Amino acid sequence: MLQLLTAEEIAFLEKQNLALDEVLWVEGMSVSERKAVMKAQGKLIAAGGSPCAIAGHRLRTRHGHCVQCDTAKIAFASRASKSASVYVLHSHSTGLVKVGVTTNIDDRLANLRSQAYGEATDWKVVFLSPELKNAGRIEISLHKALRSHEHEGGFSMRAGTVQRSTECFSCDSEYAVGLAKRLIDKD
Ligand SMILES: [Zn+2]
């Protein structure tokens, strides 16, 4: 996901403490597709769709409001101000690692398994932090630190729509857990 966003967009997400997990890349999706996939996956922000008329921003709510023009739309749509846990998951079958934030790890796991996220249905939790105020910011730092290990997930078809799985990493799960712990300690 980081590779698809501009530096300005990443800085905006960090400032708002929005997690990458909450962003869906919607390039090429119709409005109805975007809404359906965002709802199904619990995503708050759509990125990469048509730019806003005022300033050409690309981050919008599910309903199409530009969150960069009006940050109040985020507060309305999001859990940005709530605490959440940072997690690291590992899939034995693919060897991939996924990092993210959630307020409900059981729901997140069930959702990722049922989507076969990253073509894996055996995601297991290898690290779960306590609830942290700055979980979104830590997640972005973690993605940045793991960037060189990003796995090209490509595209998969689910429920008739194309979904992108670019949030997995090909790295040792212990390495990702170590990084997560260090970033949390530092924050
Ligand atoms: Zn805008």
Backbone and ligand atoms as CSV (ligand in chain L), in Angstrom:
chain,resi,resn,atom,element,x,y,z
A,1,MET,N,N,0.819,-1.214,0.000
A,1,MET,CA,C,0.000,0.000,0.000
A,1,MET,C,C,0.853,1.265,0.000
A,2,LEU,N,N,1.929,1.258,0.817
A,2,LEU,CA,C,2.784,2.452,0.886
A,2,LEU,C,C,3.295,2.873,-0.481
A,3,GLN,N,N,3.613,1.883,-1.328
A,3,GLN,CA,C,4.184,2.203,-2.637
A,3,GLN,C,C,3.184,2.901,-3.543
A,4,LEU,N,N,1.900,2.731,-3.251
A,4,LEU,CA,C,0.861,3.323,-4.081
A,4,LEU,C,C,0.504,4.742,-3.647
A,5,LEU,N,N,0.906,5.082,-2.426
A,5,LEU,CA,C,0.534,6.390,-1.880
A,5,LEU,C,C,1.658,7.401,-2.072
A,6,THR,N,N,1.282,8.681,-2.167
A,6,THR,CA,C,2.303,9.727,-2.253
A,6,THR,C,C,2.830,10.020,-0.848
A,7,ALA,N,N,3.986,10.698,-0.790
A,7,ALA,CA,C,4.561,11.077,0.507
A,7,ALA,C,C,3.569,11.951,1.279
A,8,GLU,N,N,2.861,12.810,0.557
A,8,GLU,CA,C,1.886,13.701,1.201
A,8,GLU,C,C,0.729,12.891,1.809
A,9,GLU,N,N,0.291,11.853,1.080
A,9,GLU,CA,C,-0.802,11.026,1.590
A,9,GLU,C,C,-0.375,10.217,2.817
A,10,ILE,N,N,0.858,9.709,2.777
A,10,ILE,CA,C,1.369,8.942,3.924
A,10,ILE,C,C,1.472,9.853,5.146
A,11,ALA,N,N,1.984,11.072,4.934
A,11,ALA,CA,C,2.107,12.028,6.041
A,11,ALA,C,C,0.731,12.371,6.613
A,12,PHE,N,N,-0.256,12.485,5.731
A,12,PHE,CA,C,-1.613,12.788,6.180
A,12,PHE,C,C,-2.157,11.645,7.056
A,13,LEU,N,N,-1.965,10.403,6.602
A,13,LEU,CA,C,-2.453,9.242,7.370
A,13,LEU,C,C,-1.774,9.178,8.732
A,14,GLU,N,N,-0.459,9.427,8.739
A,14,GLU,CA,C,0.288,9.401,10.005
A,14,GLU,C,C,-0.243,10.458,10.965
A,15,LYS,N,N,-0.442,11.661,10.431
A,15,LYS,CA,C,-0.902,12.773,11.261
A,15,LYS,C,C,-2.274,12.469,11.856
A,16,GLN,N,N,-3.107,11.808,11.081
A,16,GLN,CA,C,-4.464,11.494,11.544
A,16,GLN,C,C,-4.511,10.177,12.320
A,17,ASN,N,N,-3.346,9.526,12.466
A,17,ASN,CA,C,-3.276,8.224,13.138
A,17,ASN,C,C,-4.203,7.200,12.483
A,18,LEU,N,N,-4.288,7.256,11.164
A,18,LEU,CA,C,-5.078,6.271,10.418
A,18,LEU,C,C,-4.177,5.105,10.032
A,19,ALA,N,N,-4.696,3.912,10.156
A,19,ALA,CA,C,-3.896,2.733,9.840
A,19,ALA,C,C,-4.007,2.402,8.357
A,20,LEU,N,N,-2.927,1.841,7.824
A,20,LEU,CA,C,-2.948,1.408,6.423
A,20,LEU,C,C,-4.004,0.328,6.208
A,21,ASP,N,N,-4.242,-0.441,7.257
A,21,ASP,CA,C,-5.271,-1.470,7.238
A,21,ASP,C,C,-6.646,-0.904,6.929
A,22,GLU,N,N,-6.794,0.390,7.158
A,22,GLU,CA,C,-8.104,1.010,6.969
A,22,GLU,C,C,-8.252,1.626,5.580
A,23,VAL,N,N,-7.213,1.477,4.773
A,23,VAL,CA,C,-7.205,2.086,3.443
A,23,VAL,C,C,-7.375,1.001,2.375
A,24,LEU,N,N,-8.272,1.237,1.443
A,24,LEU,CA,C,-8.452,0.324,0.315
A,24,LEU,C,C,-8.030,1.035,-0.968
A,25,TRP,N,N,-7.235,0.384,-1.789
A,25,TRP,CA,C,-6.839,0.937,-3.084
A,25,TRP,C,C,-7.970,0.650,-4.063
A,26,VAL,N,N,-8.595,1.707,-4.579
A,26,VAL,CA,C,-9.839,1.524,-5.342
A,26,VAL,C,C,-9.719,1.876,-6.830
A,27,GLU,N,N,-8.501,2.061,-7.279
A,27,GLU,CA,C,-8.286,2.397,-8.683
A,27,GLU,C,C,-9.016,1.390,-9.577
A,28,GLY,N,N,-9.801,1.904,-10.513
A,28,GLY,CA,C,-10.488,1.033,-11.463
A,28,GLY,C,C,-11.805,0.452,-10.964
A,29,MET,N,N,-12.155,0.705,-9.699
A,29,MET,CA,C,-13.432,0.187,-9.178
A,29,MET,C,C,-14.558,1.174,-9.469
A,30,SER,N,N,-15.745,0.653,-9.685
A,30,SER,CA,C,-16.912,1.526,-9.809
A,30,SER,C,C,-17.311,1.987,-8.407
A,31,VAL,N,N,-18.176,2.985,-8.327
A,31,VAL,CA,C,-18.613,3.499,-7.023
A,31,VAL,C,C,-19.279,2.402,-6.204
A,32,SER,N,N,-20.118,1.596,-6.855
A,32,SER,CA,C,-20.828,0.562,-6.097
A,32,SER,C,C,-19.876,-0.548,-5.640
A,33,GLU,N,N,-18.905,-0.871,-6.489
A,33,GLU,CA,C,-17.890,-1.865,-6.105
A,33,GLU,C,C,-17.104,-1.372,-4.882
A,34,ARG,N,N,-16.680,-0.101,-4.981
A,34,ARG,CA,C,-15.887,0.502,-3.900
A,34,ARG,C,C,-16.649,0.415,-2.585
A,35,LYS,N,N,-17.918,0.819,-2.615
A,35,LYS,CA,C,-18.714,0.804,-1.393
A,35,LYS,C,C,-18.855,-0.611,-0.841
A,36,ALA,N,N,-19.123,-1.564,-1.739
A,36,ALA,CA,C,-19.347,-2.944,-1.295
A,36,ALA,C,C,-18.084,-3.542,-0.692
A,37,VAL,N,N,-16.940,-3.327,-1.359
A,37,VAL,CA,C,-15.691,-3.930,-0.865
A,37,VAL,C,C,-15.265,-3.256,0.439
A,38,MET,N,N,-15.419,-1.926,0.513
A,38,MET,CA,C,-15.040,-1.219,1.743
A,38,MET,C,C,-15.869,-1.699,2.917
A,39,LYS,N,N,-17.148,-1.891,2.673
A,39,LYS,CA,C,-18.038,-2.342,3.739
A,39,LYS,C,C,-17.664,-3.765,4.166
A,40,ALA,N,N,-17.467,-4.636,3.172
A,40,ALA,CA,C,-17.161,-6.043,3.471
A,40,ALA,C,C,-15.850,-6.167,4.245
A,41,GLN,N,N,-14.875,-5.309,3.931
A,41,GLN,CA,C,-13.557,-5.428,4.561
A,41,GLN,C,C,-13.370,-4.443,5.713
A,42,GLY,N,N,-14.390,-3.662,6.005
A,42,GLY,CA,C,-14.289,-2.710,7.111
A,42,GLY,C,C,-13.291,-1.592,6.869
A,43,LYS,N,N,-13.126,-1.189,5.616
A,43,LYS,CA,C,-12.175,-0.119,5.294
A,43,LYS,C,C,-12.842,1.248,5.448
A,44,LEU,N,N,-12.080,2.212,5.937
A,44,LEU,CA,C,-12.613,3.552,6.164
A,44,LEU,C,C,-12.249,4.529,5.057
A,45,ILE,N,N,-11.110,4.309,4.437
A,45,ILE,CA,C,-10.594,5.271,3.467
A,45,ILE,C,C,-10.383,4.587,2.111
A,46,ALA,N,N,-10.867,5.262,1.054
A,46,ALA,CA,C,-10.617,4.794,-0.313
A,46,ALA,C,C,-9.498,5.649,-0.894
A,47,ALA,N,N,-8.485,5.009,-1.466
A,47,ALA,CA,C,-7.370,5.748,-2.070
A,47,ALA,C,C,-7.241,5.371,-3.536
A,48,GLY,N,N,-6.803,6.335,-4.340
A,48,GLY,CA,C,-6.500,6.021,-5.737
A,48,GLY,C,C,-7.679,6.086,-6.679
A,49,GLY,N,N,-8.821,6.568,-6.178
A,49,GLY,CA,C,-9.979,6.754,-7.056
A,49,GLY,C,C,-9.889,8.113,-7.726
A,50,SER,N,N,-11.030,8.626,-8.175
A,50,SER,CA,C,-11.000,9.929,-8.854
A,50,SER,C,C,-10.608,11.013,-7.846
A,51,PRO,N,N,-9.766,11.964,-8.267
A,51,PRO,CA,C,-9.312,13.008,-7.341
A,51,PRO,C,C,-10.437,13.988,-6.995
A,52,CYS,N,N,-10.331,14.615,-5.828
A,52,CYS,CA,C,-11.364,15.572,-5.419
A,52,CYS,C,C,-11.278,16.820,-6.295
A,53,ALA,N,N,-12.422,17.464,-6.483
A,53,ALA,CA,C,-12.507,18.599,-7.413
A,53,ALA,C,C,-11.750,19.817,-6.897
A,54,ILE,N,N,-11.642,19.942,-5.586
A,54,ILE,CA,C,-11.055,21.160,-5.016
A,54,ILE,C,C,-9.535,21.171,-5.116
A,55,ALA,N,N,-8.900,20.061,-4.709
A,55,ALA,CA,C,-7.434,20.092,-4.653
A,55,ALA,C,C,-6.762,18.862,-5.274
A,56,GLY,N,N,-7.553,17.977,-5.876
A,56,GLY,CA,C,-6.966,16.790,-6.496
A,56,GLY,C,C,-6.534,15.714,-5.508
A,57,HIS,N,N,-7.061,15.775,-4.279
A,57,HIS,CA,C,-6.739,14.746,-3.274
A,57,HIS,C,C,-7.295,13.380,-3.689
A,58,ARG,N,N,-6.698,12.311,-3.133
A,58,ARG,CA,C,-7.166,10.969,-3.521
A,58,ARG,C,C,-7.660,10.111,-2.357
A,59,LEU,N,N,-7.785,10.701,-1.162
A,59,LEU,CA,C,-8.252,9.916,-0.016
A,59,LEU,C,C,-9.691,10.305,0.312
A,60,ARG,N,N,-10.576,9.330,0.253
A,60,ARG,CA,C,-11.999,9.619,0.463
A,60,ARG,C,C,-12.639,8.632,1.427
A,61,THR,N,N,-13.786,9.018,1.977
A,61,THR,CA,C,-14.569,8.094,2.798
A,61,THR,C,C,-15.317,7.133,1.879
A,62,ARG,N,N,-15.959,6.160,2.472
A,62,ARG,CA,C,-16.762,5.194,1.719
A,62,ARG,C,C,-17.838,5.909,0.904
A,63,HIS,N,N,-18.309,7.022,1.447
A,63,HIS,CA,C,-19.376,7.764,0.765
A,63,HIS,C,C,-18.834,8.797,-0.210
A,64,GLY,N,N,-17.532,8.825,-0.376
A,64,GLY,CA,C,-16.946,9.681,-1.400
A,64,GLY,C,C,-16.526,11.069,-0.946
A,65,HIS,N,N,-16.611,11.359,0.360
A,65,HIS,CA,C,-16.165,12.675,0.836
A,65,HIS,C,C,-14.643,12.714,0.903
A,66,CYS,N,N,-14.062,13.851,0.513
A,66,CYS,CA,C,-12.613,14.002,0.588
A,66,CYS,C,C,-12.199,14.251,2.035
A,67,VAL,N,N,-11.389,13.330,2.597
A,67,VAL,CA,C,-10.986,13.485,4.001
A,67,VAL,C,C,-9.827,14.468,4.160
A,68,GLN,N,N,-9.131,14.742,3.046
A,68,GLN,CA,C,-8.022,15.694,3.135
A,68,GLN,C,C,-8.538,17.138,3.141
A,69,CYS,N,N,-9.657,17.393,2.466
A,69,CYS,CA,C,-10.291,18.718,2.516
A,69,CYS,C,C,-10.987,18.913,3.852
A,70,ASP,N,N,-11.582,17.858,4.369
A,70,ASP,CA,C,-12.387,17.979,5.582
A,70,ASP,C,C,-12.090,16.828,6.534
A,71,THR,N,N,-11.143,17.062,7.452
A,71,THR,CA,C,-10.724,15.972,8.344
A,71,THR,C,C,-11.835,15.578,9.316
A,72,ALA,N,N,-12.843,16.423,9.464
A,72,ALA,CA,C,-13.967,16.055,10.341
A,72,ALA,C,C,-14.671,14.806,9.816
A,73,LYS,N,N,-14.559,14.579,8.504
A,73,LYS,CA,C,-15.173,13.384,7.908
A,73,LYS,C,C,-14.517,12.111,8.451
A,74,ILE,N,N,-13.250,12.217,8.832
A,74,ILE,CA,C,-12.553,11.040,9.378
A,74,ILE,C,C,-13.091,10.726,10.751
A,75,ALA,N,N,-13.168,11.770,11.577
A,75,ALA,CA,C,-13.661,11.575,12.941
A,75,ALA,C,C,-15.033,10.920,12.886
A,76,PHE,N,N,-15.818,11.340,11.895
A,76,PHE,CA,C,-17.152,10.799,11.735
A,76,PHE,C,C,-17.090,9.328,11.337
A,77,ALA,N,N,-16.191,9.008,10.422
A,77,ALA,CA,C,-16.181,7.670,9.833
A,77,ALA,C,C,-15.270,6.692,10.560
A,78,SER,N,N,-14.454,7.166,11.477
A,78,SER,CA,C,-13.356,6.289,11.867
A,78,SER,C,C,-13.182,6.045,13.351
A,79,ARG,N,N,-12.287,5.148,13.614
A,79,ARG,CA,C,-11.870,4.894,14.974
A,79,ARG,C,C,-10.486,5.490,15.174
A,80,ALA,N,N,-10.162,6.520,14.379
A,80,ALA,CA,C,-8.813,7.098,14.400
A,80,ALA,C,C,-8.387,7.521,15.799
A,81,SER,N,N,-9.320,8.009,16.578
A,81,SER,CA,C,-8.932,8.523,17.885
A,81,SER,C,C,-8.970,7.443,18.957
A,82,LYS,N,N,-9.457,6.254,18.580
A,82,LYS,CA,C,-9.529,5.169,19.560
A,82,LYS,C,C,-8.234,4.376,19.584
A,83,SER,N,N,-7.981,3.748,20.709
A,83,SER,CA,C,-6.805,2.892,20.822
A,83,SER,C,C,-7.037,1.597,20.049
A,84,ALA,N,N,-5.944,1.005,19.608
A,84,ALA,CA,C,-6.035,-0.280,18.910
A,84,ALA,C,C,-4.747,-1.054,19.154
A,85,SER,N,N,-4.774,-2.332,18.833
A,85,SER,CA,C,-3.596,-3.172,18.992
A,85,SER,C,C,-2.882,-3.346,17.657
A,86,VAL,N,N,-1.565,-3.349,17.715
A,86,VAL,CA,C,-0.759,-3.663,16.537
A,86,VAL,C,C,-0.583,-5.183,16.516
A,87,TYR,N,N,-0.768,-5.784,15.343
A,87,TYR,CA,C,-0.586,-7.236,15.281
A,87,TYR,C,C,0.401,-7.627,14.187
A,88,VAL,N,N,1.005,-8.799,14.380
A,88,VAL,CA,C,1.819,-9.429,13.336
A,88,VAL,C,C,1.244,-10.831,13.150
A,89,LEU,N,N,0.902,-11.163,11.906
A,89,LEU,CA,C,0.376,-12.495,11.591
A,89,LEU,C,C,1.351,-13.230,10.690
A,90,HIS,N,N,1.321,-14.542,10.768
A,90,HIS,CA,C,2.169,-15.361,9.908
A,90,HIS,C,C,1.338,-16.468,9.280
A,91,SER,N,N,1.604,-16.722,8.009
A,91,SER,CA,C,0.959,-17.843,7.338
A,91,SER,C,C,2.008,-18.901,7.053
A,92,HIS,N,N,1.806,-20.068,7.611
A,92,HIS,CA,C,2.757,-21.159,7.413
A,92,HIS,C,C,2.772,-21.616,5.952
A,93,SER,N,N,1.578,-21.671,5.335
A,93,SER,CA,C,1.493,-22.218,3.969
A,93,SER,C,C,2.210,-21.336,2.944
A,94,THR,N,N,2.162,-20.010,3.125
A,94,THR,CA,C,2.791,-19.114,2.142
A,94,THR,C,C,4.107,-18.538,2.657
A,95,GLY,N,N,4.341,-18.636,3.963
A,95,GLY,CA,C,5.543,-18.038,4.549
A,95,GLY,C,C,5.452,-16.530,4.664
A,96,LEU,N,N,4.263,-15.966,4.395
A,96,LEU,CA,C,4.120,-14.506,4.413
A,96,LEU,C,C,3.764,-13.975,5.797
A,97,VAL,N,N,4.088,-12.699,5.974
A,97,VAL,CA,C,3.792,-11.993,7.214
A,97,VAL,C,C,2.840,-10.853,6.881
A,98,LYS,N,N,1.875,-10.617,7.762
A,98,LYS,CA,C,1.006,-9.445,7.614
A,98,LYS,C,C,1.033,-8.662,8.914
A,99,VAL,N,N,1.138,-7.352,8.813
A,99,VAL,CA,C,1.069,-6.516,10.016
A,99,VAL,C,C,-0.100,-5.553,9.860
A,100,GLY,N,N,-0.683,-5.163,10.977
A,100,GLY,CA,C,-1.808,-4.239,10.908
A,100,GLY,C,C,-2.248,-3.822,12.297
A,101,VAL,N,N,-3.388,-3.158,12.361
A,101,VAL,CA,C,-3.947,-2.791,13.656
A,101,VAL,C,C,-5.405,-3.206,13.694
A,102,THR,N,N,-5.871,-3.492,14.887
A,102,THR,CA,C,-7.269,-3.893,15.045
A,102,THR,C,C,-7.721,-3.659,16.477
A,103,THR,N,N,-9.016,-3.544,16.647
A,103,THR,CA,C,-9.553,-3.513,18.004
A,103,THR,C,C,-10.190,-4.863,18.341
A,104,ASN,N,N,-10.199,-5.749,17.347
A,104,ASN,CA,C,-10.775,-7.081,17.593
A,104,ASN,C,C,-10.038,-8.113,16.739
A,105,ILE,N,N,-9.049,-8.736,17.335
A,105,ILE,CA,C,-8.183,-9.644,16.575
A,105,ILE,C,C,-8.950,-10.882,16.088
A,106,ASP,N,N,-9.914,-11.337,16.847
A,106,ASP,CA,C,-10.668,-12.528,16.428
A,106,ASP,C,C,-11.469,-12.260,15.155
A,107,ASP,N,N,-12.116,-11.084,15.131
A,107,ASP,CA,C,-12.870,-10.699,13.929
A,107,ASP,C,C,-11.934,-10.516,12.742
A,108,ARG,N,N,-10.801,-9.862,13.003
A,108,ARG,CA,C,-9.855,-9.602,11.915
A,108,ARG,C,C,-9.342,-10.912,11.317
A,109,LEU,N,N,-8.978,-11.844,12.194
A,109,LEU,CA,C,-8.470,-13.143,11.735
A,109,LEU,C,C,-9.526,-13.886,10.917
A,110,ALA,N,N,-10.739,-13.912,11.430
A,110,ALA,CA,C,-11.832,-14.623,10.738
A,110,ALA,C,C,-12.039,-14.003,9.360
A,111,ASN,N,N,-11.986,-12.663,9.312
A,111,ASN,CA,C,-12.193,-11.940,8.060
A,111,ASN,C,C,-11.077,-12.240,7.056
A,112,LEU,N,N,-9.829,-12.205,7.513
A,112,LEU,CA,C,-8.693,-12.443,6.606
A,112,LEU,C,C,-8.695,-13.876,6.090
A,113,ARG,N,N,-9.037,-14.809,6.974
A,113,ARG,CA,C,-9.077,-16.220,6.556
A,113,ARG,C,C,-10.189,-16.443,5.545
A,114,SER,N,N,-11.352,-15.847,5.797
A,114,SER,CA,C,-12.470,-16.090,4.880
A,114,SER,C,C,-12.234,-15.425,3.523
A,115,GLN,N,N,-11.470,-14.314,3.514
A,115,GLN,CA,C,-11.112,-13.675,2.231
A,115,GLN,C,C,-9.968,-14.396,1.534
A,116,ALA,N,N,-9.310,-15.319,2.249
A,116,ALA,CA,C,-8.051,-15.913,1.770
A,116,ALA,C,C,-7.067,-14.794,1.424
A,117,TYR,N,N,-6.951,-13.873,2.354
A,117,TYR,CA,C,-6.074,-12.715,2.169
A,117,TYR,C,C,-4.643,-13.168,1.882
A,118,GLY,N,N,-4.052,-12.597,0.831
A,118,GLY,CA,C,-2.697,-13.000,0.455
A,118,GLY,C,C,-2.638,-14.471,0.059
A,119,GLU,N,N,-3.779,-14.987,-0.411
A,119,GLU,CA,C,-3.915,-16.392,-0.800
A,119,GLU,C,C,-3.620,-17.379,0.328
A,120,ALA,N,N,-3.858,-16.943,1.570
A,120,ALA,CA,C,-3.629,-17.831,2.719
A,120,ALA,C,C,-4.884,-17.896,3.587
A,121,THR,N,N,-5.169,-19.077,4.106
A,121,THR,CA,C,-6.308,-19.217,5.018
A,121,THR,C,C,-5.833,-19.681,6.394
A,122,ASP,N,N,-4.512,-19.710,6.575
A,122,ASP,CA,C,-3.966,-20.220,7.844
A,122,ASP,C,C,-3.232,-19.130,8.641
A,123,TRP,N,N,-3.732,-17.898,8.568
A,123,TRP,CA,C,-3.096,-16.810,9.324
A,123,TRP,C,C,-3.150,-17.094,10.819
A,124,LYS,N,N,-2.000,-16.917,11.461
A,124,LYS,CA,C,-1.924,-17.106,12.918
A,124,LYS,C,C,-1.295,-15.871,13.548
A,125,VAL,N,N,-1.741,-15.540,14.745
A,125,VAL,CA,C,-1.195,-14.375,15.446
A,125,VAL,C,C,0.154,-14.749,16.067
A,126,VAL,N,N,1.202,-13.993,15.711
A,126,VAL,CA,C,2.499,-14.224,16.358
A,126,VAL,C,C,2.868,-13.069,17.291
A,127,PHE,N,N,2.139,-11.968,17.165
A,127,PHE,CA,C,2.346,-10.840,18.085
A,127,PHE,C,C,1.079,-10.002,18.148
A,128,LEU,N,N,0.690,-9.611,19.356
A,128,LEU,CA,C,-0.443,-8.702,19.541
A,128,LEU,C,C,-0.080,-7.760,20.686
A,129,SER,N,N,-0.021,-6.464,20.396
A,129,SER,CA,C,0.342,-5.493,21.428
A,129,SER,C,C,-0.873,-5.202,22.300
A,130,PRO,N,N,-0.641,-4.594,23.459
A,130,PRO,CA,C,-1.791,-4.054,24.189
A,130,PRO,C,C,-2.408,-2.934,23.348
A,131,GLU,N,N,-3.558,-2.415,23.735
A,131,GLU,CA,C,-4.155,-1.314,22.964
A,131,GLU,C,C,-3.300,-0.060,23.141
A,132,LEU,N,N,-2.979,0.558,22.003
A,132,LEU,CA,C,-2.086,1.710,21.989
A,132,LEU,C,C,-2.790,2.892,21.334
A,133,LYS,N,N,-2.524,4.071,21.853
A,133,LYS,CA,C,-3.123,5.295,21.294
A,133,LYS,C,C,-2.634,5.557,19.877
A,134,ASN,N,N,-1.358,5.286,19.639
A,134,ASN,CA,C,-0.766,5.641,18.341
A,134,ASN,C,C,-0.569,4.432,17.438
A,135,ALA,N,N,-1.474,3.474,17.544
A,135,ALA,CA,C,-1.331,2.233,16.781
A,135,ALA,C,C,-1.217,2.489,15.278
A,136,GLY,N,N,-2.008,3.422,14.766
A,136,GLY,CA,C,-1.990,3.709,13.326
A,136,GLY,C,C,-0.631,4.206,12.874
A,137,ARG,N,N,-0.052,5.091,13.674
A,137,ARG,CA,C,1.256,5.644,13.330
A,137,ARG,C,C,2.341,4.560,13.390
A,138,ILE,N,N,2.242,3.705,14.406
A,138,ILE,CA,C,3.219,2.619,14.539
A,138,ILE,C,C,3.112,1.655,13.354
A,139,GLU,N,N,1.884,1.388,12.934
A,139,GLU,CA,C,1.689,0.486,11.791
A,139,GLU,C,C,2.380,1.046,10.541
A,140,ILE,N,N,2.233,2.362,10.312
A,140,ILE,CA,C,2.864,2.966,9.134
A,140,ILE,C,C,4.391,2.869,9.251
A,141,SER,N,N,4.935,3.127,10.438
A,141,SER,CA,C,6.390,2.999,10.635
A,141,SER,C,C,6.848,1.572,10.345
A,142,LEU,N,N,6.038,0.627,10.773
A,142,LEU,CA,C,6.359,-0.787,10.577
A,142,LEU,C,C,6.347,-1.140,9.082
A,143,HIS,N,N,5.355,-0.642,8.371
A,143,HIS,CA,C,5.305,-0.872,6.919
A,143,HIS,C,C,6.523,-0.257,6.234
A,144,LYS,N,N,6.903,0.942,6.688
A,144,LYS,CA,C,8.078,1.598,6.102
A,144,LYS,C,C,9.322,0.757,6.344
A,145,ALA,N,N,9.456,0.247,7.578
A,145,ALA,CA,C,10.644,-0.525,7.938
A,145,ALA,C,C,10.707,-1.844,7.164
A,146,LEU,N,N,9.544,-2.368,6.793
A,146,LEU,CA,C,9.488,-3.670,6.107
A,146,LEU,C,C,9.390,-3.533,4.582
A,147,ARG,N,N,9.433,-2.298,4.125
A,147,ARG,CA,C,9.167,-2.008,2.720
A,147,ARG,C,C,9.962,-2.868,1.734
A,148,SER,N,N,11.239,-3.087,2.049
A,148,SER,CA,C,12.075,-3.841,1.098
A,148,SER,C,C,11.671,-5.316,1.037
A,149,HIS,N,N,10.820,-5.755,1.976
A,149,HIS,CA,C,10.365,-7.161,1.985
A,149,HIS,C,C,8.958,-7.300,1.417
A,150,GLU,N,N,8.428,-6.213,0.867
A,150,GLU,CA,C,7.039,-6.247,0.406
A,150,GLU,C,C,6.826,-7.347,-0.632
A,151,HIS,N,N,5.750,-8.099,-0.424
A,151,HIS,CA,C,5.424,-9.207,-1.308
A,151,HIS,C,C,4.458,-8.708,-2.369
A,152,GLU,N,N,4.772,-8.987,-3.643
A,152,GLU,CA,C,3.861,-8.572,-4.705
A,152,GLU,C,C,2.702,-9.547,-4.756
A,153,GLY,N,N,1.652,-9.220,-4.041
A,153,GLY,CA,C,0.516,-10.136,-3.939
A,153,GLY,C,C,-0.304,-10.238,-5.203
A,154,GLY,N,N,-0.206,-9.212,-6.035
A,154,GLY,CA,C,-0.989,-9.217,-7.266
A,154,GLY,C,C,-2.468,-9.047,-6.986
A,155,PHE,N,N,-3.265,-9.627,-7.839
A,155,PHE,CA,C,-4.701,-9.428,-7.731
A,155,PHE,C,C,-5.402,-10.754,-7.499
A,156,SER,N,N,-6.498,-10.694,-6.766
A,156,SER,CA,C,-7.319,-11.891,-6.633
A,156,SER,C,C,-8.768,-11.487,-6.831
A,157,MET,N,N,-9.543,-12.438,-7.323
A,157,MET,CA,C,-10.962,-12.158,-7.552
A,157,MET,C,C,-11.764,-12.694,-6.375
A,158,ARG,N,N,-12.566,-11.823,-5.778
A,158,ARG,CA,C,-13.453,-12.247,-4.689
A,158,ARG,C,C,-14.799,-11.604,-4.919
A,159,ALA,N,N,-15.818,-12.374,-4.862
A,159,ALA,CA,C,-17.173,-11.841,-4.984
A,159,ALA,C,C,-17.308,-10.946,-6.212
A,160,GLY,N,N,-16.655,-11.342,-7.301
A,160,GLY,CA,C,-16.808,-10.621,-8.550
A,160,GLY,C,C,-16.006,-9.337,-8.662
A,161,THR,N,N,-15.223,-8.993,-7.623
A,161,THR,CA,C,-14.431,-7.777,-7.726
A,161,THR,C,C,-12.946,-8.103,-7.572
A,162,VAL,N,N,-12.150,-7.273,-8.202
A,162,VAL,CA,C,-10.702,-7.470,-8.125
A,162,VAL,C,C,-10.191,-6.812,-6.844
A,163,GLN,N,N,-9.427,-7.568,-6.082
A,163,GLN,CA,C,-8.865,-6.999,-4.862
A,163,GLN,C,C,-7.362,-7.126,-4.893
A,164,ARG,N,N,-6.744,-6.165,-4.308
A,164,ARG,CA,C,-5.302,-6.152,-4.300
A,164,ARG,C,C,-4.792,-6.645,-2.957
A,165,SER,N,N,-3.802,-7.490,-2.955
A,165,SER,CA,C,-3.196,-7.918,-1.690
A,165,SER,C,C,-1.746,-7.466,-1.681
A,166,THR,N,N,-1.525,-6.249,-1.291
A,166,THR,CA,C,-0.141,-5.759,-1.294
A,166,THR,C,C,0.362,-5.509,0.115
A,167,GLU,N,N,-0.367,-5.998,1.099
A,167,GLU,CA,C,0.036,-5.675,2.461
A,167,GLU,C,C,0.701,-6.838,3.175
A,168,CYS,N,N,1.278,-7.752,2.398
A,168,CYS,CA,C,2.002,-8.865,2.994
A,168,CYS,C,C,3.503,-8.671,2.769
A,169,PHE,N,N,4.265,-9.300,3.624
A,169,PHE,CA,C,5.717,-9.183,3.534
A,169,PHE,C,C,6.358,-10.566,3.517
A,170,SER,N,N,7.403,-10.706,2.679
A,170,SER,CA,C,8.187,-11.948,2.681
A,170,SER,C,C,9.358,-11.737,3.615
A,171,CYS,N,N,9.175,-12.024,4.865
A,171,CYS,CA,C,10.290,-11.906,5.817
A,171,CYS,C,C,10.028,-12.846,6.975
A,172,ASP,N,N,11.043,-13.019,7.768
A,172,ASP,CA,C,10.938,-13.863,8.939
A,172,ASP,C,C,9.951,-13.233,9.927
A,173,SER,N,N,9.037,-14.033,10.478
A,173,SER,CA,C,8.037,-13.443,11.374
A,173,SER,C,C,8.688,-12.894,12.649
A,174,GLU,N,N,9.758,-13.548,13.107
A,174,GLU,CA,C,10.447,-13.051,14.316
A,174,GLU,C,C,11.077,-11.687,14.079
A,175,TYR,N,N,11.547,-11.490,12.843
A,175,TYR,CA,C,12.132,-10.203,12.480
A,175,TYR,C,C,11.062,-9.104,12.548
A,176,ALA,N,N,9.880,-9.393,12.010
A,176,ALA,CA,C,8.784,-8.414,12.028
A,176,ALA,C,C,8.334,-8.133,13.462
A,177,VAL,N,N,8.273,-9.175,14.285
A,177,VAL,CA,C,7.857,-8.993,15.683
A,177,VAL,C,C,8.876,-8.127,16.427
A,178,GLY,N,N,10.163,-8.384,16.182
A,178,GLY,CA,C,11.223,-7.595,16.813
A,178,GLY,C,C,11.108,-6.120,16.448
A,179,LEU,N,N,10.841,-5.868,15.157
A,179,LEU,CA,C,10.680,-4.484,14.695
A,179,LEU,C,C,9.480,-3.824,15.371
A,180,ALA,N,N,8.370,-4.561,15.417
A,180,ALA,CA,C,7.145,-4.017,16.028
A,180,ALA,C,C,7.409,-3.629,17.479
A,181,LYS,N,N,8.086,-4.515,18.210
A,181,LYS,CA,C,8.362,-4.240,19.628
A,181,LYS,C,C,9.250,-3.008,19.780
A,182,ARG,N,N,10.252,-2.902,18.910
A,182,ARG,CA,C,11.156,-1.743,18.991
A,182,ARG,C,C,10.423,-0.439,18.689
A,183,LEU,N,N,9.579,-0.465,17.673
A,183,LEU,CA,C,8.847,0.752,17.307
A,183,LEU,C,C,7.871,1.167,18.418
A,184,ILE,N,N,7.272,0.177,19.058
A,184,ILE,CA,C,6.330,0.482,20.155
A,184,ILE,C,C,7.094,1.074,21.341
A,185,ASP,N,N,8.252,0.498,21.642
A,185,ASP,CA,C,9.074,1.017,22.751
A,185,ASP,C,C,9.512,2.448,22.493
A,186,LYS,N,N,9.826,2.720,21.215
A,186,LYS,CA,C,10.364,4.030,20.835
A,186,LYS,C,C,9.280,5.106,20.832
A,187,ASP,N,N,8.044,4.704,20.572
A,187,ASP,CA,C,6.975,5.688,20.357
A,187,ASP,C,C,6.613,6.438,21.652
L,1,ZN,ZN,ZN,-9.797,17.347,-1.263
